[in-house]
């Protein structure tokens, strides 16, 4: 595994909700990333976002790990939930709220948002 | 147009039993698509696994940049 791949994997495993997206919550660069973010926000999910645009390698390594070819990708409790369509569908059916509560506990809805730069030097 | 038809035929090849199968060019630009597939193959699969089957069918146009944005709706047949 490359160092970047390890960072991606650790982030997926460690963050309650990880959203790999195009852009940042303040400047979303893609409609699908926007839809996924909105669905998570509407439920008050704590979201850690990673912008995949600064380096194409982020996207390559991520897709190699997840086996999911497109962006965005949403992980809850280390598990791939899906892309924008699935997240939106599960939000509408109530299953996303359930999944968040199951993985993070009933008081998951902190609404905290965090942006992680995977290319920054290790902390 | 051309791209929609080629996605349609890839999906038809992957889901010969589909009871519903459509490809819509959402913007008219030939690279933003909404695909809908209803198939008995989806029965019992999670949405992630259902979408993976669609991604598998469209692996080539996803990899070569034909598809810039893809929206997927899958339905198991009940």
N, CA and C atoms of all chains as a GROMACS GRO file, in nm:
protein
  603
    1UNK      N    1   0.084  -0.120   0.000
    1UNK     CA    2   0.000   0.000   0.000
    1UNK      C    3   0.087   0.125   0.000
    2UNK      N    4   0.048   0.222  -0.081
    2UNK     CA    5   0.120   0.348  -0.078
    2UNK      C    6   0.085   0.424   0.050
    3UNK      N    7   0.164   0.525   0.079
    3UNK     CA    8   0.137   0.604   0.199
    3UNK      C    9   0.001   0.673   0.187
    4UNK      N   10  -0.029   0.721   0.067
    4UNK     CA   11  -0.157   0.789   0.046
    4UNK      C   12  -0.273   0.692   0.069
    5UNK      N   13  -0.258   0.572   0.016
    5UNK     CA   14  -0.362   0.471   0.032
    5UNK      C   15  -0.385   0.440   0.180
    6UNK      N   16  -0.277   0.433   0.256
    6UNK     CA   17  -0.289   0.409   0.400
    6UNK      C   18  -0.362   0.524   0.468
    7UNK      N   19  -0.330   0.645   0.428
    7UNK     CA   20  -0.399   0.761   0.486
    7UNK      C   21  -0.548   0.757   0.458
    8UNK      N   22  -0.581   0.720   0.334
    8UNK     CA   23  -0.723   0.713   0.296
    8UNK      C   24  -0.793   0.606   0.380
    9UNK      N   25  -0.728   0.491   0.390
    9UNK     CA   26  -0.789   0.381   0.465
    9UNK      C   27  -0.808   0.418   0.613
   10UNK      N   28  -0.707   0.480   0.671
   10UNK     CA   29  -0.718   0.521   0.811
   10UNK      C   30  -0.831   0.621   0.830
   11UNK      N   31  -0.843   0.713   0.736
   11UNK     CA   32  -0.948   0.813   0.748
   11UNK      C   33  -1.087   0.748   0.742
   12UNK      N   34  -1.103   0.654   0.648
   12UNK     CA   35  -1.231   0.583   0.636
   12UNK      C   36  -1.263   0.508   0.766
   13UNK      N   37  -1.161   0.444   0.822
   13UNK     CA   38  -1.182   0.364   0.943
   13UNK      C   39  -1.205   0.451   1.067
   14UNK      N   40  -1.138   0.567   1.071
   14UNK     CA   41  -1.141   0.647   1.194
   14UNK      C   42  -1.256   0.747   1.201
   15UNK      N   43  -1.298   0.798   1.086
   15UNK     CA   44  -1.398   0.903   1.090
   15UNK      C   45  -1.538   0.843   1.096
   16UNK      N   46  -1.625   0.900   1.180
   16UNK     CA   47  -1.762   0.848   1.188
   16UNK      C   48  -1.831   0.849   1.052
   17UNK      N   49  -1.820   0.964   0.983
   17UNK     CA   50  -1.877   0.975   0.848
   17UNK      C   51  -1.773   1.042   0.759
   18UNK      N   52  -1.731   0.972   0.655
   18UNK     CA   53  -1.633   1.029   0.562
   18UNK      C   54  -1.701   1.051   0.427
   19UNK      N   55  -1.685   1.170   0.374
   19UNK     CA   56  -1.739   1.203   0.242
   19UNK      C   57  -1.624   1.246   0.151
   20UNK      N   58  -1.595   1.163   0.053
   20UNK     CA   59  -1.497   1.200  -0.050
   20UNK      C   60  -1.573   1.270  -0.161
   21UNK      N   61  -1.534   1.392  -0.187
   21UNK     CA   62  -1.614   1.475  -0.277
   21UNK      C   63  -1.526   1.560  -0.369
   22UNK      N   64  -1.593   1.622  -0.467
   22UNK     CA   65  -1.523   1.718  -0.552
   22UNK      C   66  -1.548   1.856  -0.493
   23UNK      N   67  -1.442   1.917  -0.441
   23UNK     CA   68  -1.454   2.047  -0.377
   23UNK      C   69  -1.464   2.033  -0.226
   24UNK      N   70  -1.501   2.142  -0.162
   24UNK     CA   71  -1.516   2.145  -0.017
   24UNK      C   72  -1.660   2.189   0.013
   25UNK      N   73  -1.705   2.170   0.138
   25UNK     CA   74  -1.842   2.213   0.169
   25UNK      C   75  -1.867   2.360   0.135
   26UNK      N   76  -1.766   2.443   0.143
   26UNK     CA   77  -1.784   2.585   0.109
   26UNK      C   78  -1.784   2.611  -0.040
   27UNK      N   79  -1.722   2.521  -0.115
   27UNK     CA   80  -1.715   2.539  -0.259
   27UNK      C   81  -1.725   2.401  -0.325
   28UNK      N   82  -1.849   2.356  -0.339
   28UNK     CA   83  -1.873   2.224  -0.396
   28UNK      C   84  -1.862   2.234  -0.547
   29UNK      N   85  -1.784   2.141  -0.607
   29UNK     CA   86  -1.756   2.152  -0.750
   29UNK      C   87  -1.836   2.055  -0.836
   30UNK      N   88  -1.936   1.989  -0.778
   30UNK     CA   89  -2.007   1.886  -0.854
   30UNK      C   90  -2.144   1.865  -0.792
   31UNK      N   91  -2.244   1.851  -0.876
   31UNK     CA   92  -2.382   1.836  -0.829
   31UNK      C   93  -2.403   1.711  -0.745
   32UNK      N   94  -2.337   1.602  -0.781
   32UNK     CA   95  -2.354   1.479  -0.704
   32UNK      C   96  -2.292   1.491  -0.566
   33UNK      N   97  -2.177   1.557  -0.557
   33UNK     CA   98  -2.116   1.580  -0.426
   33UNK      C   99  -2.208   1.667  -0.340
   34UNK      N  100  -2.269   1.765  -0.404
   34UNK     CA  101  -2.364   1.853  -0.334
   34UNK      C  102  -2.481   1.772  -0.278
   35UNK      N  103  -2.535   1.683  -0.359
   35UNK     CA  104  -2.652   1.603  -0.315
   35UNK      C  105  -2.616   1.516  -0.196
   36UNK      N  106  -2.499   1.454  -0.201
   36UNK     CA  107  -2.457   1.367  -0.090
   36UNK      C  108  -2.438   1.449   0.037
   37UNK      N  109  -2.373   1.564   0.023
   37UNK     CA  110  -2.349   1.651   0.139
   37UNK      C  111  -2.480   1.697   0.200
   38UNK      N  112  -2.573   1.741   0.115
   38UNK     CA  113  -2.702   1.791   0.164
   38UNK      C  114  -2.778   1.682   0.240
   39UNK      N  115  -2.776   1.560   0.186
   39UNK     CA  116  -2.849   1.451   0.251
   39UNK      C  117  -2.792   1.425   0.390
   40UNK      N  118  -2.660   1.429   0.403
   40UNK     CA  119  -2.596   1.406   0.533
   40UNK      C  120  -2.622   1.523   0.628
   41UNK      N  121  -2.614   1.644   0.575
   41UNK     CA  122  -2.640   1.763   0.656
   41UNK      C  123  -2.782   1.764   0.708
   42UNK      N  124  -2.877   1.725   0.624
   42UNK     CA  125  -3.018   1.729   0.662
   42UNK      C  126  -3.044   1.640   0.784
   43UNK      N  127  -2.961   1.539   0.801
   43UNK     CA  128  -2.976   1.449   0.915
   43UNK      C  129  -2.885   1.488   1.031
   44UNK      N  130  -2.812   1.597   1.013
   44UNK     CA  131  -2.724   1.644   1.120
   44UNK      C  132  -2.601   1.558   1.141
   45UNK      N  133  -2.567   1.478   1.040
   45UNK     CA  134  -2.453   1.388   1.055
   45UNK      C  135  -2.322   1.466   1.069
   46UNK      N  136  -2.233   1.419   1.156
   46UNK     CA  137  -2.100   1.478   1.159
   46UNK      C  138  -2.027   1.433   1.033
   47UNK      N  139  -1.979   1.526   0.954
   47UNK     CA  140  -1.921   1.486   0.825
   47UNK      C  141  -1.775   1.531   0.815
   48UNK      N  142  -1.690   1.438   0.782
   48UNK     CA  143  -1.551   1.471   0.750
   48UNK      C  144  -1.536   1.462   0.599
   49UNK      N  145  -1.500   1.574   0.537
   49UNK     CA  146  -1.492   1.573   0.392
   49UNK      C  147  -1.348   1.574   0.344
   50UNK      N  148  -1.328   1.507   0.232
   50UNK     CA  149  -1.198   1.508   0.165
   50UNK      C  150  -1.221   1.551   0.021
   51UNK      N  151  -1.150   1.654  -0.021
   51UNK     CA  152  -1.157   1.698  -0.160
   51UNK      C  153  -1.065   1.609  -0.243
   52UNK      N  154  -1.120   1.544  -0.346
   52UNK     CA  155  -1.035   1.455  -0.427
   52UNK      C  156  -0.970   1.529  -0.544
   53UNK      N  157  -1.009   1.654  -0.565
   53UNK     CA  158  -0.962   1.723  -0.685
   53UNK      C  159  -0.813   1.764  -0.685
   54UNK      N  160  -0.754   1.796  -0.570
   54UNK     CA  161  -0.616   1.846  -0.575
   54UNK      C  162  -0.517   1.748  -0.638
   55UNK      N  163  -0.543   1.619  -0.631
   55UNK     CA  164  -0.450   1.521  -0.688
   55UNK      C  165  -0.528   1.400  -0.737
   56UNK      N  166  -0.521   1.369  -0.867
   56UNK     CA  167  -0.597   1.256  -0.922
   56UNK      C  168  -0.565   1.124  -0.854
   57UNK      N  169  -0.450   1.120  -0.789
   57UNK     CA  170  -0.411   0.994  -0.724
   57UNK      C  171  -0.503   0.962  -0.606
   58UNK      N  172  -0.558   1.066  -0.542
   58UNK     CA  173  -0.651   1.041  -0.430
   58UNK      C  174  -0.767   0.956  -0.480
   59UNK      N  175  -0.822   0.999  -0.592
   59UNK     CA  176  -0.938   0.930  -0.647
   59UNK      C  177  -0.901   0.786  -0.689
   60UNK      N  178  -0.785   0.772  -0.752
   60UNK     CA  179  -0.740   0.638  -0.795
   60UNK      C  180  -0.725   0.543  -0.678
   61UNK      N  181  -0.657   0.591  -0.576
   61UNK     CA  182  -0.630   0.505  -0.459
   61UNK      C  183  -0.761   0.475  -0.385
   62UNK      N  184  -0.848   0.574  -0.377
   62UNK     CA  185  -0.977   0.555  -0.310
   62UNK      C  186  -1.060   0.448  -0.382
   63UNK      N  187  -1.070   0.460  -0.514
   63UNK     CA  188  -1.150   0.365  -0.590
   63UNK      C  189  -1.090   0.225  -0.584
   64UNK      N  190  -0.956   0.218  -0.578
   64UNK     CA  191  -0.892   0.088  -0.564
   64UNK      C  192  -0.928   0.024  -0.431
   65UNK      N  193  -0.936   0.105  -0.327
   65UNK     CA  194  -0.971   0.052  -0.195
   65UNK      C  195  -1.118   0.012  -0.185
   66UNK      N  196  -1.205   0.098  -0.240
   66UNK     CA  197  -1.349   0.079  -0.219
   66UNK      C  198  -1.414  -0.005  -0.329
   67UNK      N  199  -1.348  -0.014  -0.445
   67UNK     CA  200  -1.411  -0.080  -0.558
   67UNK      C  201  -1.529  -0.001  -0.613
   68UNK      N  202  -1.531   0.127  -0.584
   68UNK     CA  203  -1.642   0.213  -0.630
   68UNK      C  204  -1.583   0.315  -0.726
   69UNK      N  205  -1.632   0.322  -0.850
   69UNK     CA  206  -1.560   0.400  -0.951
   69UNK      C  207  -1.585   0.551  -0.951
   70UNK      N  208  -1.691   0.597  -0.886
   70UNK     CA  209  -1.729   0.738  -0.902
   70UNK      C  210  -1.717   0.815  -0.771
   71UNK      N  211  -1.723   0.946  -0.783
   71UNK     CA  212  -1.722   1.040  -0.671
   71UNK      C  213  -1.859   1.109  -0.672
   72UNK      N  214  -1.923   1.131  -0.561
   72UNK     CA  215  -1.876   1.114  -0.423
   72UNK      C  216  -1.884   0.970  -0.374
   73UNK      N  217  -1.817   0.947  -0.261
   73UNK     CA  218  -1.829   0.820  -0.189
   73UNK      C  219  -1.850   0.854  -0.041
   74UNK      N  220  -1.950   0.789   0.017
   74UNK     CA  221  -1.983   0.813   0.157
   74UNK      C  222  -1.957   0.686   0.238
   75UNK      N  223  -1.885   0.701   0.348
   75UNK     CA  224  -1.858   0.590   0.439
   75UNK      C  225  -1.914   0.626   0.576
   76UNK      N  226  -1.983   0.532   0.637
   76UNK     CA  227  -2.031   0.550   0.774
   76UNK      C  228  -1.974   0.437   0.858
   77UNK      N  229  -1.905   0.472   0.964
   77UNK     CA  230  -1.846   0.370   1.050
   77UNK      C  231  -1.753   0.278   0.973
   78UNK      N  232  -1.680   0.333   0.875
   78UNK     CA  233  -1.584   0.254   0.800
   78UNK      C  234  -1.642   0.173   0.684
   79UNK      N  235  -1.774   0.181   0.668
   79UNK     CA  236  -1.839   0.099   0.564
   79UNK      C  237  -1.889   0.188   0.451
   80UNK      N  238  -1.867   0.142   0.327
   80UNK     CA  239  -1.917   0.217   0.212
   80UNK      C  240  -2.069   0.214   0.208
   81UNK      N  241  -2.129   0.334   0.213
   81UNK     CA  242  -2.275   0.343   0.202
   81UNK      C  243  -2.315   0.358   0.056
   82UNK      N  244  -2.234   0.432  -0.020
   82UNK     CA  245  -2.260   0.445  -0.162
   82UNK      C  246  -2.228   0.583  -0.213
   83UNK      N  247  -2.279   0.611  -0.333
   83UNK     CA  248  -2.263   0.742  -0.394
   83UNK      C  249  -2.386   0.828  -0.368
   84UNK      N  250  -2.398   0.936  -0.443
   84UNK     CA  251  -2.506   1.033  -0.418
   84UNK      C  252  -2.645   0.972  -0.431
   85UNK      N  253  -2.664   0.887  -0.532
   85UNK     CA  254  -2.798   0.832  -0.554
   85UNK      C  255  -2.842   0.744  -0.438
   86UNK      N  256  -2.752   0.660  -0.391
   86UNK     CA  257  -2.786   0.570  -0.281
   86UNK      C  258  -2.809   0.649  -0.152
   87UNK      N  259  -2.720   0.744  -0.126
   87UNK     CA  260  -2.732   0.822  -0.003
   87UNK      C  261  -2.866   0.897  -0.002
   88UNK      N  262  -2.900   0.953  -0.117
   88UNK     CA  263  -3.026   1.026  -0.126
   88UNK      C  264  -3.146   0.931  -0.109
   89UNK      N  265  -3.136   0.816  -0.172
   89UNK     CA  266  -3.245   0.718  -0.162
   89UNK      C  267  -3.262   0.668  -0.018
   90UNK      N  268  -3.149   0.640   0.048
   90UNK     CA  269  -3.155   0.592   0.186
   90UNK      C  270  -3.201   0.702   0.281
   91UNK      N  271  -3.168   0.828   0.248
   91UNK     CA  272  -3.215   0.939   0.331
   91UNK      C  273  -3.366   0.950   0.322
   92UNK      N  274  -3.418   0.936   0.200
   92UNK     CA  275  -3.562   0.948   0.181
   92UNK      C  276  -3.639   0.834   0.248
   93UNK      N  277  -3.580   0.716   0.250
   93UNK     CA  278  -3.652   0.601   0.307
   93UNK      C  279  -3.635   0.593   0.459
   94UNK      N  280  -3.548   0.677   0.515
   94UNK     CA  281  -3.524   0.672   0.660
   94UNK      C  282  -3.412   0.577   0.698
   95UNK      N  283  -3.361   0.501   0.602
   95UNK     CA  284  -3.257   0.402   0.634
   95UNK      C  285  -3.124   0.467   0.668
   96UNK      N  286  -3.098   0.585   0.612
   96UNK     CA  287  -2.970   0.650   0.640
   96UNK      C  288  -2.965   0.694   0.786
   97UNK      N  289  -3.077   0.751   0.835
   97UNK     CA  290  -3.082   0.791   0.975
   97UNK      C  291  -3.056   0.670   1.065
   98UNK      N  292  -3.119   0.558   1.029
   98UNK     CA  293  -3.102   0.435   1.106
   98UNK      C  294  -2.957   0.388   1.104
   99UNK      N  295  -2.898   0.392   0.985
   99UNK     CA  296  -2.759   0.349   0.969
   99UNK      C  297  -2.666   0.436   1.054
  100UNK      N  298  -2.691   0.567   1.053
  100UNK     CA  299  -2.608   0.659   1.132
  100UNK      C  300  -2.624   0.629   1.281
  101UNK      N  301  -2.748   0.608   1.322
  101UNK     CA  302  -2.773   0.580   1.464
  101UNK      C  303  -2.712   0.446   1.505
  102UNK      N  304  -2.721   0.347   1.417
  102UNK     CA  305  -2.663   0.215   1.448
  102UNK      C  306  -2.511   0.223   1.461
  103UNK      N  307  -2.449   0.296   1.368
  103UNK     CA  308  -2.303   0.298   1.365
  103UNK      C  309  -2.244   0.395   1.467
  104UNK      N  310  -2.313   0.508   1.491
  104UNK     CA  311  -2.253   0.615   1.571
  104UNK      C  312  -2.322   0.635   1.705
  105UNK      N  313  -2.434   0.570   1.725
  105UNK     CA  314  -2.509   0.591   1.848
  105UNK      C  315  -2.623   0.689   1.826
  106UNK      N  316  -2.724   0.686   1.914
  106UNK     CA  317  -2.846   0.765   1.894
  106UNK      C  318  -2.822   0.916   1.896
  107UNK      N  319  -2.714   0.958   1.961
  107UNK     CA  320  -2.688   1.103   1.968
  107UNK      C  321  -2.586   1.147   1.865
  108UNK      N  322  -2.591   1.084   1.749
  108UNK     CA  323  -2.489   1.110   1.646
  108UNK      C  324  -2.498   1.252   1.588
  109UNK      N  325  -2.616   1.314   1.596
  109UNK     CA  326  -2.643   1.433   1.516
  109UNK      C  327  -2.580   1.560   1.572
  110UNK      N  328  -2.449   1.569   1.564
  110UNK     CA  329  -2.380   1.688   1.612
  110UNK      C  330  -2.370   1.795   1.505
  111UNK      N  331  -2.389   1.754   1.380
  111UNK     CA  332  -2.379   1.850   1.271
  111UNK      C  333  -2.239   1.905   1.248
  112UNK      N  334  -2.139   1.845   1.314
  112UNK     CA  335  -2.002   1.895   1.297
  112UNK      C  336  -1.949   1.865   1.158
  113UNK      N  337  -1.878   1.961   1.103
  113UNK     CA  338  -1.816   1.937   0.973
  113UNK      C  339  -1.667   1.964   0.982
  114UNK      N  340  -1.592   1.879   0.916
  114UNK     CA  341  -1.447   1.889   0.922
  114UNK      C  342  -1.394   1.864   0.782
  115UNK      N  343  -1.296   1.940   0.741
  115UNK     CA  344  -1.234   1.921   0.610
  115UNK      C  345  -1.093   1.870   0.632
  116UNK      N  346  -1.059   1.758   0.568
  116UNK     CA  347  -0.926   1.702   0.584
  116UNK      C  348  -0.850   1.711   0.452
  117UNK      N  349  -0.728   1.760   0.461
  117UNK     CA  350  -0.641   1.765   0.344
  117UNK      C  351  -0.547   1.645   0.350
  118UNK      N  352  -0.573   1.548   0.264
  118UNK     CA  353  -0.493   1.425   0.269
  118UNK      C  354  -0.350   1.446   0.222
  119UNK      N  355  -0.326   1.556   0.152
  119UNK     CA  356  -0.193   1.580   0.099
  119UNK      C  357  -0.104   1.657   0.196
  120UNK      N  358  -0.168   1.709   0.304
  120UNK     CA  359  -0.089   1.784   0.402
  120UNK      C  360   0.006   1.689   0.473
  121UNK      N  361   0.121   1.739   0.517
  121UNK     CA  362   0.215   1.653   0.588
  121UNK      C  363   0.148   1.591   0.711
  122UNK      N  364   0.188   1.471   0.745
  122UNK     CA  365   0.126   1.401   0.858
  122UNK      C  366   0.134   1.486   0.983
  123UNK      N  367   0.024   1.479   1.062
  123UNK     CA  368   0.020   1.559   1.185
  123UNK      C  369   0.119   1.507   1.287
  124UNK      N  370  -2.667   1.119  -2.751
  124UNK     CA  371  -2.722   1.049  -2.868
  124UNK      C  372  -2.644   0.923  -2.894
  125UNK      N  373  -2.530   0.935  -2.960
  125UNK     CA  374  -2.448   0.816  -2.986
  125UNK      C  375  -2.408   0.751  -2.855
  126UNK      N  376  -2.364   0.834  -2.759
  126UNK     CA  377  -2.321   0.780  -2.630
  126UNK      C  378  -2.437   0.712  -2.558
  127UNK      N  379  -2.555   0.773  -2.559
  127UNK     CA  380  -2.670   0.711  -2.493
  127UNK      C  381  -2.698   0.574  -2.549
  128UNK      N  382  -2.696   0.563  -2.682
  128UNK     CA  383  -2.725   0.436  -2.747
  128UNK      C  384  -2.622   0.331  -2.709
  129UNK      N  385  -2.497   0.373  -2.699
  129UNK     CA  386  -2.394   0.275  -2.665
  129UNK      C  387  -2.406   0.230  -2.519
  130UNK      N  388  -2.443   0.322  -2.429
  130UNK     CA  389  -2.467   0.280  -2.290
  130UNK      C  390  -2.587   0.186  -2.282
  131UNK      N  391  -2.690   0.222  -2.358
  131UNK     CA  392  -2.811   0.139  -2.360
  131UNK      C  393  -2.776  -0.004  -2.401
  132UNK      N  394  -2.692  -0.019  -2.505
  132UNK     CA  395  -2.664  -0.154  -2.553
  132UNK      C  396  -2.572  -0.228  -2.455
  133UNK      N  397  -2.481  -0.157  -2.388
  133UNK     CA  398  -2.400  -0.223  -2.285
  133UNK      C  399  -2.489  -0.275  -2.172
  134UNK      N  400  -2.587  -0.194  -2.133
  134UNK     CA  401  -2.676  -0.235  -2.023
  134UNK      C  402  -2.767  -0.350  -2.066
  135UNK      N  403  -2.813  -0.344  -2.190
  135UNK     CA  404  -2.897  -0.453  -2.241
  135UNK      C  405  -2.820  -0.585  -2.242
  136UNK      N  406  -2.691  -0.575  -2.277
  136UNK     CA  407  -2.608  -0.695  -2.276
  136UNK      C  408  -2.588  -0.750  -2.136
  137UNK      N  409  -2.577  -0.661  -2.038
  137UNK     CA  410  -2.550  -0.704  -1.900
  137UNK      C  411  -2.679  -0.748  -1.830
  138UNK      N  412  -2.791  -0.690  -1.869
  138UNK     CA  413  -2.919  -0.721  -1.804
  138UNK      C  414  -3.022  -0.764  -1.909
  139UNK      N  415  -2.998  -0.881  -1.971
  139UNK     CA  416  -3.089  -0.924  -2.078
  139UNK      C  417  -3.232  -0.946  -2.028
  140UNK      N  418  -3.245  -0.965  -1.895
  140UNK     CA  419  -3.378  -0.993  -1.839
  140UNK      C  420  -3.447  -0.866  -1.789
  141UNK      N  421  -3.387  -0.748  -1.812
  141UNK     CA  422  -3.442  -0.626  -1.752
  141UNK      C  423  -3.586  -0.603  -1.793
  142UNK      N  424  -3.667  -0.564  -1.694
  142UNK     CA  425  -3.806  -0.532  -1.723
  142UNK      C  426  -3.822  -0.383  -1.749
  143UNK      N  427  -3.718  -0.307  -1.714
  143UNK     CA  428  -3.716  -0.165  -1.744
  143UNK      C  429  -3.570  -0.126  -1.762
  144UNK      N  430  -3.542  -0.051  -1.866
  144UNK     CA  431  -3.403  -0.012  -1.889
  144UNK      C  432  -3.403   0.116  -1.971
  145UNK      N  433  -3.350   0.222  -1.912
  145UNK     CA  434  -3.346   0.346  -1.988
  145UNK      C  435  -3.218   0.424  -1.960
  146UNK      N  436  -3.177   0.499  -2.060
  146UNK     CA  437  -3.062   0.588  -2.047
  146UNK      C  438  -3.107   0.726  -2.093
  147UNK      N  439  -3.096   0.823  -2.002
  147UNK     CA  440  -3.136   0.959  -2.038
  147UNK      C  441  -3.012   1.048  -2.033
  148UNK      N  442  -2.992   1.120  -2.143
  148UNK     CA  443  -2.885   1.220  -2.148
  148UNK      C  444  -2.940   1.345  -2.080
  149UNK      N  445  -2.897   1.370  -1.956
  149UNK     CA  446  -2.962   1.472  -1.873
  149UNK      C  447  -2.941   1.613  -1.924
  150UNK      N  448  -2.830   1.637  -1.987
  150UNK     CA  449  -2.799   1.775  -2.026
  150UNK      C  450  -2.797   1.793  -2.177
  151UNK      N  451  -2.807   1.683  -2.250
  151UNK     CA  452  -2.797   1.691  -2.395
  151UNK      C  453  -2.653   1.699  -2.444
  152UNK      N  454  -2.558   1.697  -2.348
  152UNK     CA  455  -2.417   1.710  -2.385
  152UNK      C  456  -2.348   1.577  -2.411
  153UNK      N  457  -2.422   1.468  -2.391
  153UNK     CA  458  -2.363   1.338  -2.420
  153UNK      C  459  -2.266   1.288  -2.315
  154UNK      N  460  -2.268   1.346  -2.192
  154UNK     CA  461  -2.178   1.294  -2.090
  154UNK      C  462  -2.237   1.292  -1.947
  155UNK      N  463  -2.359   1.342  -1.931
  155UNK     CA  464  -2.428   1.333  -1.801
  155UNK      C  465  -2.551   1.245  -1.819
  156UNK      N  466  -2.550   1.129  -1.752
  156UNK     CA  467  -2.656   1.034  -1.780
  156UNK      C  468  -2.732   0.992  -1.654
  157UNK      N  469  -2.860   0.966  -1.674
  157UNK     CA  470  -2.942   0.899  -1.573
  157UNK      C  471  -2.977   0.762  -1.631
  158UNK      N  472  -2.936   0.656  -1.563
  158UNK     CA  473  -2.975   0.524  -1.611
  158UNK      C  474  -3.068   0.460  -1.508
  159UNK      N  475  -3.167   0.392  -1.559
  159UNK     CA  476  -3.263   0.321  -1.474
  159UNK      C  477  -3.268   0.176  -1.520
  160UNK      N  478  -3.251   0.085  -1.427
  160UNK     CA  479  -3.257  -0.057  -1.462
  160UNK      C  480  -3.342  -0.131  -1.360
  161UNK      N  481  -3.441  -0.205  -1.407
  161UNK     CA  482  -3.517  -0.295  -1.321
  161UNK      C  483  -3.486  -0.437  -1.364
  162UNK      N  484  -3.440  -0.518  -1.270
  162UNK     CA  485  -3.401  -0.655  -1.305
  162UNK      C  486  -3.416  -0.746  -1.185
  163UNK      N  487  -3.452  -0.871  -1.212
  163UNK     CA  488  -3.461  -0.969  -1.105
  163UNK      C  489  -3.325  -0.996  -1.042
  164UNK      N  490  -3.218  -0.965  -1.116
  164UNK     CA  491  -3.083  -0.987  -1.061
  164UNK      C  492  -3.056  -0.904  -0.936
  165UNK      N  493  -3.132  -0.797  -0.918
  165UNK     CA  494  -3.108  -0.710  -0.803
  165UNK      C  495  -3.173  -0.762  -0.675
  166UNK      N  496  -3.262  -0.859  -0.693
  166UNK     CA  497  -3.336  -0.908  -0.576
  166UNK      C  498  -3.240  -0.955  -0.468
  167UNK      N  499  -3.262  -0.908  -0.347
  167UNK     CA  500  -3.181  -0.953  -0.234
  167UNK      C  501  -3.045  -0.887  -0.221
  168UNK      N  502  -3.008  -0.801  -0.318
  168UNK     CA  503  -2.879  -0.732  -0.310
  168UNK      C  504  -2.895  -0.596  -0.242
  169UNK      N  505  -2.790  -0.553  -0.173
  169UNK     CA  506  -2.791  -0.416  -0.120
  169UNK      C  507  -2.784  -0.319  -0.237
  170UNK      N  508  -2.820  -0.194  -0.209
  170UNK     CA  509  -2.810  -0.092  -0.314
  170UNK      C  510  -2.667  -0.080  -0.365
  171UNK      N  511  -2.570  -0.091  -0.272
  171UNK     CA  512  -2.429  -0.083  -0.314
  171UNK      C  513  -2.399  -0.192  -0.417
  172UNK      N  514  -2.442  -0.314  -0.388
  172UNK     CA  515  -2.414  -0.424  -0.482
  172UNK      C  516  -2.495  -0.410  -0.611
  173UNK      N  517  -2.616  -0.356  -0.601
  173UNK     CA  518  -2.695  -0.331  -0.723
  173UNK      C  519  -2.623  -0.230  -0.813
  174UNK      N  520  -2.575  -0.122  -0.751
  174UNK     CA  521  -2.507  -0.020  -0.831
  174UNK      C  522  -2.374  -0.071  -0.886
  175UNK      N  523  -2.308  -0.159  -0.808
  175UNK     CA  524  -2.183  -0.217  -0.858
  175UNK      C  525  -2.206  -0.294  -0.988
  176UNK      N  526  -2.319  -0.365  -0.999
  176UNK     CA  527  -2.348  -0.438  -1.122
  176UNK      C  528  -2.362  -0.342  -1.240
  177UNK      N  529  -2.424  -0.228  -1.214
  177UNK     CA  530  -2.439  -0.128  -1.321
  177UNK      C  531  -2.302  -0.069  -1.357
  178UNK      N  532  -2.222  -0.038  -1.254
  178UNK     CA  533  -2.088   0.014  -1.281
  178UNK      C  534  -2.006  -0.087  -1.361
  179UNK      N  535  -2.019  -0.215  -1.325
  179UNK     CA  536  -1.945  -0.319  -1.399
  179UNK      C  537  -1.983  -0.317  -1.546
  180UNK      N  538  -2.113  -0.305  -1.572
  180UNK     CA  539  -2.160  -0.306  -1.711
  180UNK      C  540  -2.107  -0.185  -1.788
  181UNK      N  541  -2.086  -0.074  -1.716
  181UNK     CA  542  -2.045   0.050  -1.781
  181UNK      C  543  -1.898   0.083  -1.752
  182UNK      N  544  -1.821  -0.020  -1.719
  182UNK     CA  545  -1.682   0.003  -1.677
  182UNK      C  546  -1.602   0.078  -1.784
  183UNK      N  547  -1.621   0.040  -1.909
  183UNK     CA  548  -1.538   0.103  -2.013
  183UNK      C  549  -1.571   0.252  -2.032
  184UNK      N  550  -1.700   0.287  -2.055
  184UNK     CA  551  -1.728   0.431  -2.068
  184UNK      C  552  -1.699   0.511  -1.942
  185UNK      N  553  -1.703   0.446  -1.824
  185UNK     CA  554  -1.665   0.518  -1.701
  185UNK      C  555  -1.515   0.544  -1.700
  186UNK      N  556  -1.438   0.446  -1.747
  186UNK     CA  557  -1.292   0.459  -1.741
  186UNK      C  558  -1.238   0.552  -1.849
  187UNK      N  559  -1.302   0.552  -1.966
  187UNK     CA  560  -1.244   0.630  -2.077
  187UNK      C  561  -1.295   0.774  -2.084
  188UNK      N  562  -1.379   0.812  -1.985
  188UNK     CA  563  -1.421   0.951  -1.979
  188UNK      C  564  -1.547   0.983  -2.058
  189UNK      N  565  -1.606   0.881  -2.125
  189UNK     CA  566  -1.732   0.905  -2.196
  189UNK      C  567  -1.838   0.956  -2.098
  190UNK      N  568  -1.839   0.895  -1.979
  190UNK     CA  569  -1.936   0.933  -1.877
  190UNK      C  570  -1.870   1.030  -1.782
  191UNK      N  571  -1.920   1.153  -1.782
  191UNK     CA  572  -1.868   1.251  -1.687
  191UNK      C  573  -1.945   1.241  -1.556
  192UNK      N  574  -2.076   1.221  -1.566
  192UNK     CA  575  -2.158   1.208  -1.446
  192UNK      C  576  -2.266   1.104  -1.471
  193UNK      N  577  -2.284   1.018  -1.371
  193UNK     CA  578  -2.378   0.909  -1.386
  193UNK      C  579  -2.472   0.906  -1.266
  194UNK      N  580  -2.600   0.903  -1.295
  194UNK     CA  581  -2.698   0.881  -1.188
  194UNK      C  582  -2.763   0.746  -1.213
  195UNK      N  583  -2.778   0.670  -1.107
  195UNK     CA  584  -2.826   0.533  -1.121
  195UNK      C  585  -2.950   0.512  -1.036
  196UNK      N  586  -3.050   0.451  -1.096
  196UNK     CA  587  -3.167   0.407  -1.020
  196UNK      C  588  -3.189   0.260  -1.053
  197UNK      N  589  -3.179   0.175  -0.951
  197UNK     CA  590  -3.199   0.033  -0.974
  197UNK      C  591  -3.326  -0.011  -0.903
  198UNK      N  592  -3.393  -0.108  -0.961
  198UNK     CA  593  -3.513  -0.163  -0.899
  198UNK      C  594  -3.509  -0.314  -0.912
  199UNK      N  595  -3.531  -0.383  -0.802
  199UNK     CA  596  -3.553  -0.526  -0.810
  199UNK      C  597  -3.697  -0.544  -0.856
  200UNK      N  598  -3.725  -0.649  -0.924
  200UNK     CA  599  -3.864  -0.668  -0.967
  200UNK      C  600  -3.937  -0.748  -0.861
  201UNK      N  601  -4.055  -0.698  -0.822
  201UNK     CA  602  -4.129  -0.768  -0.716
  201UNK      C  603  -4.245  -0.846  -0.773
   0.00000   0.00000   0.00000
